[in-house]
Amino acid sequence: MAKIKHNNFLDTVNDVFTDAIDEGILHLYAEGESFNGRTIGVKNKKLFHFGTTGYLGLEQDPRLKDAAISAIQRYGTQFPLSKSYISNPLYRQLEEKVSEMYNHPVVITKNSTLGHLGVIPSAVRDQDAIILDHQVHWSVQSAAKVLKLRSVPVDMVRHNDLNMLEDKIKLYSNTRKKIWYMADGIYSMFGDFAPVKELKALSLKYPQLHLYFDDVHGMSWIGKNGTGYVMSEIDELSENILLFGTLSKTFGASGSVLVCSNKKLYQEIKTFGGPLTFSAQLEPASVAAATASAEIHLSPEINELQKDLKFRIDYFNELVKQTDLPLVDQNRSPVFFIGTGMPKTGYNFINRLMNEGFYVNLGMFPAVPVKNTGVRITISRHNQKEEIKALVNAMEYHLPKSIEETDTNLRRVYEAFKLEPKTSADTASSSELKTQIETSISNIDKVTWNKLVGTFGVQDFEGLKFIEHTFSNNELKENNWDFWYVIIYDKRGHPILATVLSSSLWKDDMLANLNASKIIEEKRQTEPYYMTSKVLSLGCLFTEGNHLYINDGHPKKKDALNKLMQIMERIEKSSGSIMIVLRDFNDNSEFHNNFLGQGFVRIQMPNSCKIDLKINESIEDYILSLSTRSKKHFRKDIETYEKSLEISVKKNLNDGQLKQVYQLYENVRQNNLGLNTFSYPLVLFKNMSEDPNWEFIIITPIEHPNNIIGVMFCYKNNNKSYVPSLVGMDYNYLDTYQTYRQLLYQTIKRAIHINFEHIDLGMTAAFEKRKLGATVEEKFAYIQTSDNFTLELLGLLESK
């Protein structure tokens, strides 16, 4: 079988970012001849600045500016030498003062990203293991992945989940010397904290546990000498803790700082730390500005600055409490997140706030799940009381407007973030649209369904009736599926939209790469349901093709699609599903921007293949219509072997034959981890044998007539579409008889013989199908989830 083409994560992120850029939210340029921190110029407007990470405003402090200017005049714009050879004259003083702040030795790095790349591979040994909080900063995750090249296990736990962390510690305790848990002190999107005290207690319980904190957002505004949130939570930096702080952001200068109380480890990192050894050092201006900031941090003034900022944070908190604004995490950090749920609502809200005179950030995928888009607001000492109050008033006024204009409601926003509404949230919907929702195809008009959705594939009326019957009352939970049939009508009763939805258990790695599935399947030998989730999907795991009908010419099609989204959210919640998947769309789908705005991200599926047949065409005519190269392939790899095989089309199979074909199907499924699914139950094949719409193309060698070596399981859609849904093969004979190619050819031959007009050849093996005249189409799915954990864990596994 040909390899499956997999989703590229960068393509997914690019889709989301491009959408935000087109809305005028990202990749902006600040304007103006000068900058004071309180306001920022954007799109020819002066906006109050609520997006800075300079929480104490030290980047505008005259003492830091004067120090930087003086350093440039004395030492130039840079000191172009590696620190391994010689540091510029200002470095010694900076290191001394920052060490005094922490009362521990420090290593100054160019920035935190290079710092992590230098420190993590030095600190973590081959005998160790790494466990990541799934929301830890990208720079930490990226540096940790480097260790996989040395066969160091890199695992992940859900955000701040100490129970899951303890389970992982137990898992690695007998095989690994040290177990490193890596987390942020303050998380940059929601402003929430790591449970530092609890983690410290856990490290006392398990001495193998070492803690690695990135506390760049906790710096300066809290802690003795402004040493940050983590230091404010612990009495002493023990030798099993490595701490990263920053000299940029709130510190007001540039660079980052590693604090290490373990003298031996400190010396090793300082002596040779990869990028720390070979990268350029901080510019003289940055070193001087950081030194001036360190002097402030070592003085009583830092306490006054912290109190001043705390007053503003408390004031903002108090104002927000008096509103219905969906504040995602109530905390005492300078970072706040107001949820909008859908990206398109976030775009609208941001633009409204900018028009009102306020600059804020959009929190979006991959920093947060797409469905958890929102506005990230930071409070700094630059912000005055009157503009803080004006911002809250503007948000309180404009968020309902944004929600209304983007066809959603406040209830959906609260539910996206699992928040309890402060007041009764609205659930308004269009009264002009009427909805029919059924849980069985038997309750849908057969003619209507087949006209709208059932044209191709196994998703016609009879096919879905067969699937409903087959995937119910089975022993294993993965073989019991729930269905919903949705038709949305206009006020005159004309269908605008129709689709079938199913909820079933999926393997999380179904579309992951082969390497990830191999790793996960090993784990499933002892935990069969490891990394599996209940998913609400268009269609079901047994159907392929277009599951969504929309009347393109209807003026209410957008309203109908929005209504479907809300229906799916309700079904997702009631069915216990944790993800919504919209499947089998073309690259140029007209719904692309709508789906992105509704909180979905696009991933690539395996290519789909189809053949359109001509009326009254013979198989000989069909072969003659192929390209010269394909005809040569047919004669060499198919026609040559046909005379050695017995080809039969069977409507019914006896028990012995059923067992044979089931094993052949299992051979293919187990050999095709690139599209990793649960095994179908034997009853599926028994039901096929009893259903008049199914038939089996059977291949046996003439010399061994009872030995089935290949089978194609084919469905006959009454709209003249032939659907080879599954294939089974004995791999011992694959090369001897070119079994798979023969099955493809015999499928085409059979469809022509019974005068069908279309063949749905399905996904995978596009190269082989193309050689026999199939049209290959790229297919995409759109997924929506309120938790990025599974996606990020799969990313870790795929990088091995």
C-alpha positions, -999 to 999 in steps of 0.1 A, spaced: 0 0 0 12 35 -7 22 58 21 -4 82 34 2 119 30 0 136 64 -10 169 77 17 195 81 13 214 113 29 245 98 2 246 71 -24 245 98 -9 273 118 -4 293 85 -41 290 78 -51 304 112 -25 332 111 -34 342 75 -70 345 85 -61 368 114 -37 388 92 -65 393 67 -87 406 95 -61 432 104 -52 417 137 -17 403 133 16 414 117 9 451 123 35 478 125 36 504 153 37 540 141 51 572 155 83 591 161 85 582 197 70 558 222 61 564 259 45 530 268 11 544 276 0 547 240 9 531 207 3 541 171 -16 516 149 -33 523 116 -29 561 119 -45 560 154 -30 566 188 -43 537 210 -40 531 248 -16 503 251 -29 472 269 -7 447 251 28 453 266 48 427 286 67 456 302 45 455 332 65 478 354 73 503 326 110 501 331 117 501 294 109 538 295 129 545 327 154 574 320 181 555 340 180 525 317 179 547 286 209 568 298 229 537 306 222 522 272 232 554 254 264 558 274 273 521 267 269 526 229 290 558 230 318 540 249 317 505 235 298 506 202 266 490 190 279 455 196 308 435 211 314 410 182 330 381 201 318 349 217 316 351 255 336 319 256 366 340 246 360 373 263 330 393 276 325 430 271 336 450 301 301 456 313 292 419 318 309 413 351 289 440 369 256 427 355 264 391 365 273 402 400 242 423 405 218 397 392 235 370 413 230 393 443 193 396 434 188 358 436 216 350 461 227 323 437 251 321 407 235 330 373 242 325 336 232 354 314 220 343 279 211 362 248 174 354 251 153 327 267 149 306 236 187 302 231 190 298 268 167 268 269 185 253 239 218 257 257 207 246 292 183 217 287 206 195 267 234 202 292 213 196 323 193 166 312 214 134 309 208 104 287 197 84 318 169 110 326 134 116 314 115 149 307 78 155 314 63 187 299 33 206 311 13 208 278 11 246 281 47 252 288 62 278 264 71 267 229 108 275 235 110 249 263 92 223 243 114 229 213 146 225 233 133 194 251 126 177 217 163 179 209 169 153 237 148 127 218 178 124 194 197 110 225 168 86 233 157 106 263 119 100 268 100 133 264 64 130 278 36 154 285 8 159 310 -23 180 310 -19 216 322 -12 217 360 -25 181 364 -5 169 394 -22 135 395 -12 128 359 23 140 367 26 117 397 15 88 375 42 97 350 68 99 378 59 64 389 61 52 353 97 64 349 110 60 384 124 25 379 142 32 346 154 68 348 179 85 371 163 120 371 128 130 360 126 166 349 92 184 350 92 216 329 66 243 333 61 281 332 58 300 364 32 323 349 15 312 317 15 339 291 -20 336 277 -44 331 307 -21 346 333 -25 315 355 2 301 378 21 269 381 13 251 415 49 258 427 44 248 463 27 216 454 54 207 429 81 214 455 62 190 479 60 164 452 98 167 446 103 159 483 81 129 480 100 117 449 136 127 451 141 118 414 119 147 404 137 179 393 119 211 384 126 234 355 107 267 355 104 293 328 93 323 348 98 351 323 62 364 328 66 363 366 97 385 367 101 419 384 64 426 393 65 401 422 90 385 445 118 398 467 141 419 445 117 413 417 130 377 413 96 365 401 67 343 410 85 310 415 109 326 440 80 342 458 65 308 464 95 289 477 118 297 506 150 287 489 161 276 454 171 240 461 195 221 439 168 201 421 154 234 406 165 252 376 149 286 371 148 309 340 140 346 344 143 374 319 161 406 315 136 418 289 99 421 293 92 436 327 130 439 335 132 465 308 163 455 290 173 424 269 185 389 275 176 362 300 190 346 331 194 311 344 196 306 381 212 275 394 220 266 430 238 233 420 274 245 418 286 216 397 258 219 372 262 256 371 299 253 362 291 227 334 265 250 318 286 281 321 317 263 307 300 248 277 263 253 270 258 248 232 243 281 219 255 298 250 291 291 239 288 299 202 262 326 200 269 363 200 267 380 234 244 408 245 250 442 230 267 467 253 235 488 254 215 459 266 240 449 292 241 484 306 204 488 306 200 455 324 226 465 350 207 498 357 175 478 361 192 453 384 202 483 406 165 493 408 156 457 417 181 456 445 167 488 460 135 494 480 121 512 450 112 478 435 86 473 462 70 506 455 68 498 418 53 464 425 27 481 448 19 506 421 12 479 396 -8 458 421 -31 488 426 -39 488 389 -43 450 387 -67 451 416 -86 480 401 -90 461 368 -101 430 386 -127 449 406 -142 465 375 -144 432 355 -162 415 385 -190 440 380 -196 429 344 -206 397 325 -173 396 307 -160 360 305 -128 364 324 -111 330 319 -89 330 350 -92 352 380 -57 359 393 -34 385 406 -10 386 377 -9 414 351 -22 391 324 -59 387 317 -79 368 291 -114 377 280 -129 348 261 -146 352 227 -148 315 218 -148 317 180 -119 334 162 -143 355 141 -158 369 173 -123 377 185 -114 394 152 -145 415 154 -140 424 191 -103 434 186 -112 457 157 -140 473 177 -117 480 206 -90 494 183 -117 517 167 -126 527 203 -90 536 211 -75 505 228 -48 481 217 -50 446 230 -37 412 218 -55 383 203 -49 350 220 -52 323 193 -41 289 181 -16 273 187 -11 293 219 -46 284 228 -71 260 213 -89 276 183 -123 274 200 -107 292 230 -98 323 212 -100 355 232 -85 389 240 -53 390 260 -50 421 281 -20 431 301 -19 458 328 12 479 332 22 510 353 17 530 321 -20 525 323 -40 551 342 -72 546 362 -93 565 337 -82 544 307 -85 511 326 -121 520 334 -127 531 298 -113 498 285 -136 478 307 -166 499 297 -157 495 260 -154 457 264 -187 455 282 -204 474 254 -187 459 224 -185 422 233 -223 417 229 -221 435 196 -193 413 184 -212 382 195 -243 394 177 -225 403 145 -208 369 143 -240 349 148 -231 334 182 -242 340 217 -227 345 252 -238 310 263 -215 295 237 -186 316 249 -190 306 285 -194 269 275 -162 270 254 -142 279 285 -162 258 309 -173 289 328 -204 295 348 -224 325 334 -229 353 359 -263 360 345 -287 341 322 -268 339 288 -288 345 257 -296 316 232 -312 335 204 -315 317 171 -331 324 137 -369 318 138 -370 317 100 -352 283 100 -368 250 109 -348 221 120 -354 183 118 -331 162 140 -335 125 140 -314 97 156 -323 71 129 -324 73 91 -357 54 93 -373 87 104 -361 106 74 -378 106 40 -359 83 18 -363 102 -15 -353 135 1 -322 120 18 -309 103 -13 -314 134 -34 -295 156 -9 -268 135 7 -270 100 -6 -258 104 -41 -224 87 -36 -207 64 -11 -224 44 16 -243 74 29 -275 68 10 -306 58 29 -300 20 26 -263 23 34 -269 43 66 -296 19 76 -271 -9 73 -245 10 93 -269 19 121 -279 -18 124 -243 -31 123 -228 -6 148 -252 -11 176 -255 -37 204 -219 -49 200 -197 -61 228 -169 -36 224 -177 1 230 -157 12 199 -182 -7 177 -213 11 191 -220 44 174 -247 71 178 -262 89 148 -280 122 142 -296 132 109 -300 170 105 -321 188 79 -325 225 81 -354 241 61 -365 276 53 -399 289 64 -414 275 32 -402 240 40 -374 239 14 -342 221 25 -312 244 29 -288 220 46 -286 183 53 -260 161 69 -254 130 90 -234 131 122 -220 103 143 -204 100 177 -179 72 182 -146 63 198 -116 72 176 -79 65 180 -63 99 186 -36 90 162 -59 80 133 -43 105 110 -9 108 127 22 96 111 33 59 111 60 64 138 36 79 163 10 51 158 37 24 163 46 40 196 10 43 207 1 8 196 28 -6 218 12 11 248 -22 -2 237 -10 -38 241 -16 -33 279 -40 -3 277 -64 -9 248 -80 25 251 -49 46 256 -51 79 236 -87 73 224 -114 99 224 -151 101 216 -155 123 185 -185 139 169 -180 138 131 -197 145 98 -204 111 84 -189 81 103 -158 60 104 -174 37 77 -183 65 52 -163 87 29 -171 116 6 -194 146 8 -215 143 39 -228 179 39 -254 192 15 -259 230 13 -282 248 -12 -255 272 -26 -281 295 -41 -302 300 -9 -299 334 8 -301 317 42 -273 292 37 -249 311 60 -276 311 88 -282 274 82 -245 266 86 -243 287 118 -273 268 131 -256 235 123 -225 246 143 -247 253 174 -265 220 170 -232 201 168 -220 219 200 -251 207 218 -247 172 205 -210 172 214 -218 181 250 -248 156 254 -229 127 237 -197 132 258 -176 139 227 -145 160 231 -139 169 195 -158 178 164 -145 168 130 -158 181 97 -145 157 70 -138 152 34 -136 187 20 -117 199 -11 -88 222 -9 -108 251 -24 -138 245 -2 -161 276 -1 -166 269 36 -129 273 45 -130 308 60 -163 301 77 -149 270 94 -118 289 105 -139 317 120 -160 291 138 -131 277 157 -118 249 135 -83 242 122 -77 224 89 -57 192 87 -49 172 56 -65 138 51 -53 110 29 -61 117 -8 -94 104 -22 -98 87 -55 -127 83 -79 -135 71 -114 -163 85 -136 -174 59 -162 -189 65 -196 -223 51 -205 -222 18 -223 -184 17 -220 -167 -18 -221 -138 -27 -200 -117 -30 -232 -127 6 -242 -118 17 -207 -83 2 -208 -77 17 -243 -86 52 -229 -57 50 -204 -24 67 -210 4 47 -228 22 43 -195 -9 31 -177 -17 6 -204 19 -8 -202 14 -11 -164 -19 -29 -170 -4 -55 -194 27 -61 -172 13 -60 -137 -24 -70 -141 -33 -88 -173 -3 -111 -170 -15 -125 -137 -53 -126 -144 -51 -160 -162 -36 -176 -130 -64 -164 -108 -100 -174 -103 -121 -142 -100 -156 -145 -86 -183 -121 -74 -202 -135 -45 -234 -121 -29 -232 -144 1 -204 -161 20 -205 -192 42 -190 -192 77 -156 -205 65 -153 -179 38 -164 -152 63 -136 -162 86 -111 -161 57 -121 -127 44 -122 -112 79 -86 -123 85 -76 -108 52 -92 -75 62 -74 -76 95 -41 -82 76 -46 -49 58 -58 -29 88 -29 -40 109 -5 -32 81 -19 3 75 -12 22 107 -10 54 87 -49 53 89 -51 38 123 -86 27 133 -102 1 156 -109 -33 141 -145 -36 127 -165 -65 143 -171 -98 125 -208 -90 125 -201 -63 99 -190 -89 74 -219 -112 83 -243 -84 77 -227 -76 43 -233 -113 33 -270 -109 41 -276 -75 26 -285 -73 -11 -266 -41 -16 -232 -57 -8 -211 -81 -28 -176 -95 -25 -150 -96 -53 -130 -127 -45 -96 -137 -58 -82 -172 -55 -53 -189 -73 -65 -215 -98 -42 -241 -83 -56 -235 -48 -93 -228 -54 -102 -227 -17 -75 -203 -7 -88 -168 -8 -59 -144 -12 -77 -112 -19 -112 -97 -14 -128 -63 -22 -159 -55 -1 -182 -35 -24 -214 -15 -18 -239 -7 -46 -254 27 -41 -287 29 -61 -276 61 -76 -252 41 -98 -222 45 -76 -200 15 -69 -181 17 -36 -152 -7 -27 -153 1 10 -127 -23 23 -100 -45 10 -85 -77 24 -53 -95 13 -29 -123 21 5 -105 20 22 -138 14 8 -137 -22 9 -100 -27 39 -100 -51 33 -134 -65 -1 -124 -80 0 -86 -77 -32 -90 -56 -39 -54 -48 -36 -42 -84 -57 -71 -96 -85 -62 -70 -85 -26 -83 -88 -37 -119 -116 -63 -111 -135 -36 -92 -135 -13 -123 -144 -43 -145 -173 -52 -122 -187 -16 -120 -186 -14 -158 -203 -48 -161 -233 -38 -140 -236 -4 -158 -226 18 -129 -216 54 -136 -192 62 -108 -166 44 -86 -157 57 -51 -123 42 -47 -118 59 -13 -86 70 4 -50 58 4 -30 41 -23 -36 70 -47 -5 61 -67 -18 27 -76 -53 40 -83 -41 68 -105 -23 42 -127 -57 27 -134 -73 60 -144 -86 73 -111 -89 110 -104 -70 119 -72 -83 147 -50 -67 162 -19 -90 160 10 -91 180 43 -108 178 76 -116 206 100 -112 199 137 -124 218 167 -114 210 203 -113 228 236 -80 212 246 -47 212 226 -32 184 248 -38 155 224 -25 175 194 7 185 213 13 150 226 10 136 191 34 163 179 59 150 205 55 114 193 56 123 156 90 141 161 107 108 171 
